[in-house]
Amino acid sequence: MPSPLDVDRLRERVQGVLDAFVAEQRDVLARVSDDLEPLVDALSDLLRGGKRLRPAFCWWGYRGAGGPDDDAALRAAAALEFLQACALIHDDVMDGSDTRRGMPSAHHRFANIHRGAEWRGSPEDFGMGAAILLGDLCLSWADELLLTSGMPPQAIDAAKRTYDEMRTELMAGQYLDLLEQARGGGSVERAMRVVRFKSAKYTIERPLHLGARLAGADDSVLETYSGYGLPLGEAFQLRDDVLGVFGDPAETGKPAGDDLREGKRTVLVATALARATPAQADLIRQRLGDPGLDADGVAMLREIIADTGALDHAENLITELTDQALAALAAVDLVEPTPQILTDLAFAATRRST
């Protein structure tokens, strides 16, 4: 069966939009200086990967609300990939991540350029500065692509309000995540709040809302999409948390147990700490966030997370949230074939290995 992400040739068309837009921006930056070429190269490489979930949910939010197959709407949906690129680049800087999609993360890539050229100063500082600026460019280009997508002005005006709210929620969620790392983690409830605002709303609910607004839908359609999108978005991030600890590096593109080395205070970790024995909790606190954590250390933390029941709890919660999303979807009428596509996307988002 074809992937639901490829219906309407979605991924192929989104990649075409991204490639064309980056080519235009490459020309703009070339008029400033040839020294900017590595910025565009780094972004081009990053944009060749990814599942395209956010454009997909935006597209089917639009189509489900009665929007026709239209290249302008597809361009608007594709703008979310630049917002996602911004979030990934900045997130990697904040987390100190070494890799992204099987390649060096942006700040490491630019640090290596500095190191190879034997420039002055710190390669690491240069890399972080360049990555932050690249993320800022992506944020700007997301706006530009949305606003120049070719959609009617009234559709853009309606969608822009949702888009602005989505960006605010995303940045708020990023800060809450940063705060949890600084505080050393807390309750499962606080970890779930990070899940909701850093990922769940931004990945599924708000893209659906954005698509609905582009199609001219009213608030009732947005409420329908929230009933499906919010629990599914939470299930999506919980799956991401499980993969960050137990995923296969060949599938995820990141080293085994990388979330453990980065000390991410996920729902999985918060649940394990809440259920751990004092000895187990001490081991988690001692080893979580250790950048030198070796394979044995990863295996030990994995064993504790599994023994406390935190892994089973996460898997059960993923199933419950997905069921809740599908029940909400079944209770409403959307334009065909949207219900089946959204059902398939729900499974693609929560049963993935990458």
Buried (B, 14 or more C-beta within 10 A) or exposed (E): EEBBBEBBEBBEBBBBBBEEBBEEBBEEBEEEEEEBEBBBEBBBBBBEBBBBBBBBBBBBBBBBBBBEEBEBBBBBBBBBBBBBBBBBBBBBBBBBBBBBBEBBBBBBBBBEBBBEEEEEEEBBEBBBBBBBBBBEBBBEBBBBBBBBBEBEEEBBEBBBEBBEBBBEBBBBBBBBBBEBBEEEBBEBEBBBBBBBBBBBBBBBBBBBBBBBBBBBBEEEBBEBBBBBBBBBBBBBBBBBBBBBBBBEEEEBBBBBBBBBBBBBBBBBBBBBBEBBEEEBBEBBEEBBBBEEBEEEBBEBBBEBBBBBEBBEBBEEBBEEBBEBBBEBBEEBEBBEBBBEBBBBBBEBBBEBEB
